[in-house]
Amino acid sequence: LTTATDLPGYLSWLAGSPWLALVVGLVFTAVVAIVLGSLTLKLSGHFLPLGTIAWGISLYFLFGTMESLGGHTGLTGIPPIELFGWTLDQGQEIYYLIWLFLMSAVFTTQNLLDSREGRAIRALKGGMVMAEAMGVNTSRSRMIIFVIAALHACASGWLYAHMQRFVNPTPFGLHIGIEYLFMAVVGGAGHVWGALVGAGVITVLKQWLQDILPKVFGQSGNFEVIFFGLMMVLVLHRAREGLWPILTRFVPVKARRKVIDANATPLARRALPQKGERILEAKNVTRKFGGLVANNNMSLEVKAGEILALIGPNGAGKSTMFNQISGVDTPTSGEVLFRGQPVAGHDSREIARMGMSRTFQHVKLLPTMSVLENVAIGGHLRGDKGVLSAAWRLDRAEEARLLAEA
C-alpha cells in the first residue's frame, strides 16, 4: 500500500503523506498476514511451501486484475519521501534511508533471536514436540515469524515504490520469490547476516552474468537462471548452511557471548509438593493403534521425592506411555492425573503450564545454540516478556534472571 496521485477516490486520503501510508500499510499488512498465516501455518511438510507459493501466485494475479489499483499497468505519480523538509527524490538520497531501515531490521531481528522469544523460535528447527514440552506455543511462534517477515516485506515495498515513483505487480511475481529463496539459501537461511550476504552475492552476480553470458553464447537470453540453478545444487551439496558460516571461518565474527549475572534476582519459585504427596497417577491407560495394543491397562503412581523407572525391551511401549502422560498423545482409554487434575487430552504445552514437563530418550539439543541457551529453553514459562520488548532489548533484566537460573 502506497500513496500516489492517481489513487482511487476511496484511497485518496492516503496521498497526504508517505509516512502515513507506511503506518497504514504496516497495520494492513499485519492483519492480512495474520489471516493468511492462520490458514497456511496449519500445513506442514511440503504442503507449507506449496501453500505459500499458491498465495504468491494468487495475489499476483489478483492485484494484476484490480483496475482500481492500475492492474498490471500499476500506479504512477507516487510522491517522493520527505524527511525533515528534505525531499528524497534521487537514488543517492534515499540510499541512506534504505540502509537505516535495513540496519534497524537487522538490529531488532538479532535482538529478538537473542531472547526468550527468540529461543522459542529457534527451537522450532529442532522439532515441535520438544518445544511444546517446554511450554512453547509453537503456533504462536510460527505466526510471529510470518507476521515479522510480512512487515519487513511491507517496509521494503514502501521504500521500493517511493524510490521508483511507480509500482505495478510485475516485480513481485513468482520468479522474484524464487530469487529471494536463492538469496536465503546461498547466504545462510539460519543466519541474519547470511541474508545480506546472499542478497549481495545474487544481486551482483545477476548483473555480471546478464552482461557476460550473452556475449559468451552470442545471443540474448536469461542464461543467469541456468547458472543460479547449478549454483543452488552446488550449495545444497557442499554448503547446506550457506556462505555465512564459511565466511566466519576465515573472518572470525565475535559472537554476542552470554554472561551470567551472579547478582541477578532469583525468579519466584512454584510451591513444591510435600514429600510423599502423590503427584502423578496413571490408571488403566490403554493405547491402541488399529489392531496393535501398545499399552494395555497400564497403571503407575509417582510421589514427591520419589524416582520411578519404567523398564522393558524395545517395542514394549515405554515411549508410548510417556507420550500418553506428557500430552504428546491421547490414551484410547484410561486416566492420567497430575496433582489430582486430569491431563489426558491436554497438549504438552498446557501440561507444562500445570507444572509437568519431560525430557527425551534421545536428547534433543539444538546444535546452533549454546549449552546455556539449550537449558534456558526449559525455563521458557518462567518469563513473560514479549516480542517488542525483546526486539528493543527491554527484556534484559528478565533475561539475566532466566540465564542465572538456567
C-alpha positions as CSV (number, residue, x, y, z in Angstrom):
1,L,0.0,0.0,0.0
2,T,1.5,3.3,-1.0
3,T,0.5,6.8,-1.9
4,A,0.0,8.0,-5.5
5,T,-1.7,11.0,-7.2
6,D,-3.9,8.7,-9.2
7,L,-5.2,6.6,-6.3
8,P,-9.0,5.8,-6.5
9,G,-11.2,8.2,-4.5
10,Y,-11.7,5.9,-1.5
11,L,-7.9,5.8,-1.0
12,S,-7.2,9.4,-1.9
13,W,-6.9,10.4,1.7
14,L,-3.6,8.4,1.8
15,A,-2.0,10.8,-0.7
16,G,-1.3,13.3,2.0
17,S,1.9,11.7,3.4
18,P,4.1,8.8,2.5
19,W,4.7,8.2,6.2
20,L,1.0,7.9,6.9
21,A,0.8,5.4,4.1
22,L,3.7,3.4,5.7
23,V,1.8,3.2,9.0
24,V,-1.5,2.2,7.3
25,G,0.4,-0.3,5.2
26,L,2.1,-1.9,8.2
27,V,-1.2,-2.3,10.0
28,F,-3.0,-3.6,6.9
29,T,-0.1,-6.0,6.2
30,A,-0.2,-7.3,9.8
31,V,-3.9,-8.0,9.6
32,V,-3.6,-9.8,6.2
33,A,-0.6,-11.8,7.4
34,I,-2.5,-13.0,10.5
35,V,-5.4,-14.1,8.3
36,L,-3.2,-15.8,5.7
37,G,-1.0,-17.3,8.4
38,S,-3.9,-18.7,10.4
39,L,-4.9,-20.6,7.2
40,T,-1.4,-21.5,5.9
41,L,0.6,-22.3,9.0
42,K,-1.7,-25.2,9.8
43,L,0.0,-27.0,7.0
44,S,3.3,-28.9,7.4
45,G,5.9,-30.7,5.4
46,H,6.0,-29.9,1.7
47,F,2.4,-28.6,1.8
48,L,3.5,-25.4,3.7
49,P,5.9,-24.1,1.0
50,L,3.4,-25.1,-1.7
51,G,0.7,-23.1,0.2
52,T,2.9,-20.0,0.4
53,I,3.7,-20.3,-3.3
54,A,0.0,-20.6,-4.1
55,W,-0.7,-17.4,-2.1
56,G,2.0,-15.6,-4.0
57,I,0.6,-16.6,-7.4
58,S,-3.0,-15.9,-6.4
59,L,-2.2,-12.4,-5.0
60,Y,-0.1,-11.5,-8.0
61,F,-2.9,-12.2,-10.4
62,L,-5.5,-10.6,-8.1
63,F,-3.6,-7.2,-8.0
64,G,-3.0,-7.5,-11.7
65,T,-6.7,-7.6,-12.4
66,M,-7.7,-4.8,-9.9
67,E,-8.3,-1.8,-12.2
68,S,-8.8,0.5,-9.2
69,L,-5.1,0.0,-8.4
70,G,-4.0,0.2,-12.0
71,G,-3.9,-3.5,-12.8
72,H,-0.7,-4.7,-14.5
73,T,-0.1,-1.1,-15.6
74,G,0.3,-0.1,-12.0
75,L,0.3,3.2,-10.1
76,T,2.2,6.3,-11.3
77,G,2.9,9.7,-9.7
78,I,4.0,8.3,-6.4
79,P,5.3,11.2,-4.4
80,P,8.9,11.1,-3.1
81,I,9.6,10.7,0.6
82,E,10.2,13.8,2.6
83,L,12.3,13.8,5.8
84,F,12.7,16.9,7.9
85,G,12.0,19.1,4.8
86,W,14.5,17.2,2.6
87,T,12.9,15.6,-0.5
88,L,14.4,12.1,-1.2
89,D,13.7,12.1,-4.9
90,Q,17.1,10.7,-6.1
91,G,18.6,7.3,-5.6
92,Q,21.7,8.6,-3.8
93,E,19.4,10.4,-1.4
94,I,17.0,7.6,-0.5
95,Y,20.1,5.3,-0.3
96,Y,20.8,6.2,3.3
97,L,17.2,5.8,4.4
98,I,17.1,2.3,2.9
99,W,20.3,1.4,4.9
100,L,18.7,2.9,8.0
101,F,15.6,0.6,7.6
102,L,17.9,-2.4,6.8
103,M,20.1,-1.9,9.9
104,S,17.0,-1.4,12.1
105,A,15.7,-4.7,10.8
106,V,19.0,-6.5,11.4
107,F,19.4,-5.0,14.9
108,T,15.8,-5.9,16.0
109,T,16.0,-9.4,14.5
110,Q,19.3,-10.1,16.2
111,N,17.9,-8.9,19.5
112,L,14.8,-11.0,19.1
113,L,16.7,-14.2,18.4
114,D,18.9,-13.5,21.4
115,S,16.0,-13.6,23.8
116,R,13.4,-15.9,25.4
117,E,11.0,-15.4,22.4
118,G,14.0,-15.9,20.1
119,R,15.0,-19.2,21.7
120,A,11.4,-20.4,21.3
121,I,11.5,-19.5,17.6
122,R,14.9,-21.2,17.1
123,A,13.7,-24.3,18.9
124,L,11.2,-24.9,16.1
125,K,14.1,-26.1,14.0
126,G,14.6,-29.0,16.4
127,G,11.0,-30.1,16.2
128,M,7.7,-29.2,17.6
129,V,7.5,-31.9,20.2
130,M,10.5,-30.7,22.3
131,A,9.4,-27.1,22.1
132,E,5.9,-27.8,23.1
133,A,7.1,-30.0,26.0
134,M,9.0,-26.9,27.4
135,G,5.8,-24.8,27.2
136,V,6.5,-23.1,23.9
137,N,3.4,-22.1,21.9
138,T,4.7,-23.3,18.6
139,S,1.7,-22.0,16.7
140,R,2.2,-18.5,18.1
141,S,6.0,-18.6,17.4
142,R,5.3,-19.6,13.8
143,M,2.8,-16.8,13.4
144,I,5.3,-14.3,14.9
145,I,7.8,-15.3,12.2
146,F,5.2,-15.0,9.5
147,V,4.0,-11.5,10.6
148,I,7.5,-10.1,11.1
149,A,8.5,-11.3,7.6
150,A,5.4,-9.7,6.2
151,L,6.1,-6.4,7.9
152,H,9.7,-6.4,6.6
153,A,8.3,-7.0,3.1
154,C,5.8,-4.2,3.6
155,A,8.5,-1.7,4.6
156,S,10.7,-2.9,1.7
157,G,7.8,-2.4,-0.8
158,W,7.2,1.1,0.6
159,L,10.8,2.1,0.0
160,Y,10.8,0.5,-3.4
161,A,7.6,2.3,-4.5
162,H,8.8,5.7,-3.4
163,M,12.3,5.2,-4.9
164,Q,10.9,4.1,-8.3
165,R,7.9,6.6,-8.1
166,F,6.0,3.9,-9.8
167,V,4.8,0.4,-8.8
168,N,3.0,-2.5,-10.5
169,P,2.6,-6.2,-9.8
170,T,5.4,-7.4,-12.2
171,P,8.4,-7.1,-9.8
172,F,6.5,-9.3,-7.3
173,G,5.8,-12.4,-9.4
174,L,6.8,-16.0,-8.6
175,H,10.2,-15.6,-10.3
176,I,11.3,-12.9,-7.9
177,G,10.1,-15.1,-5.0
178,I,12.4,-17.9,-6.2
179,E,15.2,-15.4,-6.4
180,Y,14.7,-14.4,-2.8
181,L,14.8,-18.1,-1.9
182,F,18.1,-18.3,-3.7
183,M,19.4,-15.4,-1.6
184,A,18.4,-17.0,1.7
185,V,19.8,-20.5,0.8
186,V,23.1,-19.1,-0.6
187,G,23.7,-16.7,2.2
188,G,22.5,-19.0,5.0
189,A,18.9,-19.3,5.9
190,G,19.6,-19.6,9.7
191,H,21.7,-16.5,9.9
192,V,20.6,-12.9,9.9
193,W,23.8,-11.6,8.3
194,G,23.7,-14.5,5.9
195,A,20.6,-12.9,4.3
196,L,22.6,-9.8,3.5
197,V,25.5,-11.9,2.1
198,G,23.1,-13.9,-0.1
199,A,21.3,-10.8,-1.4
200,G,24.6,-9.1,-2.2
201,V,26.0,-12.2,-4.0
202,I,22.9,-12.9,-6.1
203,T,22.3,-9.2,-7.0
204,V,25.9,-8.6,-8.1
205,L,26.2,-12.0,-9.9
206,K,22.9,-11.3,-11.7
207,Q,24.2,-8.0,-13.1
208,W,27.5,-9.5,-14.1
209,L,26.0,-12.6,-15.7
210,Q,23.4,-10.6,-17.6
211,D,26.3,-8.7,-19.2
212,I,28.8,-11.5,-19.7
213,L,26.8,-14.6,-20.6
214,P,25.0,-13.2,-23.7
215,K,28.5,-12.3,-25.1
216,V,29.7,-15.8,-24.3
217,F,26.8,-17.6,-26.0
218,G,26.4,-15.0,-28.8
219,Q,22.7,-14.4,-28.2
220,S,20.4,-12.8,-25.6
221,G,18.6,-14.8,-23.0
222,N,18.1,-15.4,-19.3
223,F,21.2,-17.6,-19.1
224,E,21.8,-16.4,-15.5
225,V,18.8,-18.6,-14.4
226,I,20.7,-21.7,-15.5
227,F,23.8,-20.6,-13.6
228,F,21.8,-19.9,-10.5
229,G,20.2,-23.4,-10.7
230,L,23.6,-25.0,-10.9
231,M,24.9,-22.8,-8.0
232,M,21.9,-23.8,-5.9
233,V,22.6,-27.5,-6.5
234,L,26.3,-27.0,-5.6
235,V,25.4,-25.0,-2.4
236,L,22.9,-27.7,-1.3
237,H,25.6,-30.3,-1.7
238,R,28.7,-28.5,-0.4
239,A,27.4,-25.8,2.0
240,R,24.0,-26.5,3.3
241,E,24.3,-23.8,5.9
242,G,25.1,-21.2,3.3
243,L,28.1,-19.0,2.7
244,W,27.9,-17.1,6.0
245,P,29.3,-19.9,8.2
246,I,32.1,-20.4,5.7
247,L,33.0,-16.7,5.8
248,T,33.1,-16.7,9.6
249,R,35.8,-19.4,9.5
250,F,38.2,-17.0,7.6
251,V,37.0,-13.8,9.1
252,P,36.1,-14.5,12.8
253,V,33.0,-12.8,13.8
254,K,32.8,-12.1,17.5
255,A,29.5,-13.6,18.7
256,R,27.5,-12.0,21.4
257,R,28.6,-14.1,24.4
258,K,26.1,-14.9,27.1
259,V,27.3,-13.8,30.5
260,I,25.6,-15.0,33.7
261,D,24.9,-12.2,36.2
262,A,25.6,-13.7,39.6
263,N,23.8,-10.8,41.3
264,A,20.5,-11.4,39.3
265,T,17.4,-11.6,41.5
266,P,16.2,-15.2,41.6
267,L,12.9,-15.9,39.9
268,A,9.9,-16.7,42.0
269,R,9.6,-20.4,42.6
270,R,6.5,-22.5,42.3
271,A,5.2,-24.0,45.6
272,L,6.7,-27.5,45.8
273,P,4.6,-30.5,47.0
274,Q,5.3,-32.2,50.3
275,K,7.5,-35.2,50.3
276,G,5.4,-38.3,49.8
277,E,2.5,-36.5,48.2
278,R,1.1,-38.3,45.1
279,I,1.9,-36.0,42.1
280,L,1.3,-38.3,39.2
281,E,-1.1,-41.2,38.7
282,A,-1.9,-43.3,35.6
283,K,-5.0,-45.5,35.8
284,N,-5.6,-48.4,33.3
285,V,-4.0,-46.5,30.4
286,T,-4.6,-48.2,27.1
287,R,-3.3,-47.0,23.7
288,K,-4.3,-48.8,20.6
289,F,-3.1,-48.2,17.0
290,G,-5.7,-50.0,15.0
291,G,-5.2,-53.7,15.9
292,L,-1.9,-53.1,17.8
293,V,-2.1,-52.6,21.5
294,A,0.9,-50.5,22.6
295,N,-0.2,-50.0,26.2
296,N,-2.6,-52.4,27.9
297,N,-4.2,-51.2,31.1
298,M,-1.0,-49.7,32.5
299,S,-1.1,-48.1,35.9
300,L,1.6,-46.3,37.9
301,E,1.9,-43.6,40.5
302,V,4.8,-41.3,41.4
303,K,5.1,-39.5,44.8
304,A,7.1,-36.3,45.6
305,G,10.7,-37.1,46.3
306,E,10.5,-40.5,44.5
307,I,12.2,-41.8,41.4
308,L,10.2,-44.4,39.4
309,A,11.7,-46.4,36.5
310,L,9.7,-47.8,33.6
311,I,11.6,-50.9,32.3
312,G,11.0,-53.0,29.3
313,P,12.6,-54.3,26.0
314,N,12.5,-52.3,22.7
315,G,9.0,-52.1,21.4
316,A,7.4,-52.7,24.8
317,G,5.6,-49.4,24.8
318,K,7.7,-47.3,27.2
319,S,7.9,-44.2,24.9
320,T,4.2,-44.6,24.1
321,M,3.4,-44.5,27.8
322,F,5.5,-41.3,28.2
323,N,3.6,-39.8,25.3
324,Q,0.3,-40.5,27.0
325,I,1.4,-39.0,30.3
326,S,3.1,-35.9,28.7
327,G,0.3,-35.0,26.3
328,V,2.1,-35.9,23.1
329,D,-0.6,-38.5,22.5
330,T,-4.0,-39.2,24.0
331,P,-4.9,-42.6,25.6
332,T,-7.5,-44.7,23.9
333,S,-8.9,-45.3,27.4
334,G,-7.8,-44.8,31.0
335,E,-6.9,-41.7,33.0
336,V,-3.8,-39.7,33.8
337,L,-3.8,-37.3,36.8
338,F,-1.2,-34.7,37.8
339,R,-1.7,-33.5,41.3
340,G,-5.3,-34.6,41.1
341,Q,-6.1,-32.9,37.8
342,P,-6.8,-34.9,34.7
343,V,-4.3,-34.2,31.9
344,A,-5.3,-36.8,29.3
345,G,-6.5,-34.9,26.2
346,H,-4.4,-31.8,27.1
347,D,-1.4,-30.9,24.9
348,S,2.1,-30.8,26.1
349,R,2.2,-27.0,26.4
350,E,-0.9,-27.0,28.7
351,I,0.6,-29.8,30.9
352,A,3.9,-27.9,31.1
353,R,2.0,-24.8,32.4
354,M,0.4,-27.1,35.1
355,G,4.0,-27.9,36.2
356,M,4.9,-31.2,34.5
357,S,7.4,-31.5,31.6
358,R,9.5,-34.2,30.1
359,T,12.9,-34.9,28.7
360,F,13.5,-37.3,25.8
361,Q,15.2,-40.7,25.4
362,H,17.3,-39.1,22.6
363,V,18.5,-35.7,23.8
364,K,17.0,-33.1,21.5
365,L,19.8,-30.5,21.7
366,L,19.9,-27.7,19.2
367,P,23.5,-27.5,17.8
368,T,23.1,-23.9,16.8
369,M,22.6,-22.9,20.4
370,S,25.0,-22.9,23.3
371,V,24.6,-25.3,26.2
372,L,23.2,-22.4,28.3
373,E,20.7,-21.5,25.7
374,N,19.5,-25.1,25.4
375,V,19.0,-25.2,29.1
376,A,17.3,-21.8,29.2
377,I,14.6,-23.2,26.8
378,G,13.4,-25.2,29.7
379,G,12.7,-22.0,31.6
380,H,10.5,-20.6,28.8
381,L,7.4,-20.4,31.0
382,R,9.4,-18.6,33.7
383,G,9.4,-15.4,31.7
384,D,6.7,-13.2,30.1
385,K,8.4,-10.5,28.1
386,G,7.2,-10.4,24.5
387,V,8.5,-9.7,21.0
388,L,8.6,-5.9,21.1
389,S,10.5,-6.0,24.5
390,A,13.0,-8.5,23.1
391,A,13.5,-6.6,19.8
392,W,14.5,-3.4,21.6
393,R,16.3,-5.1,24.4
394,L,13.9,-4.1,27.1
395,D,13.9,-7.6,28.5
396,R,17.4,-7.7,29.7
397,A,16.6,-7.8,33.4
398,E,14.3,-10.8,33.0
399,E,16.8,-12.4,30.6
400,A,19.5,-12.1,33.2
401,R,17.3,-13.8,35.8
402,L,16.4,-16.6,33.4
403,L,20.0,-17.3,32.5
404,A,21.1,-17.2,36.1
405,E,18.5,-19.8,37.0
406,A,19.5,-21.9,33.9
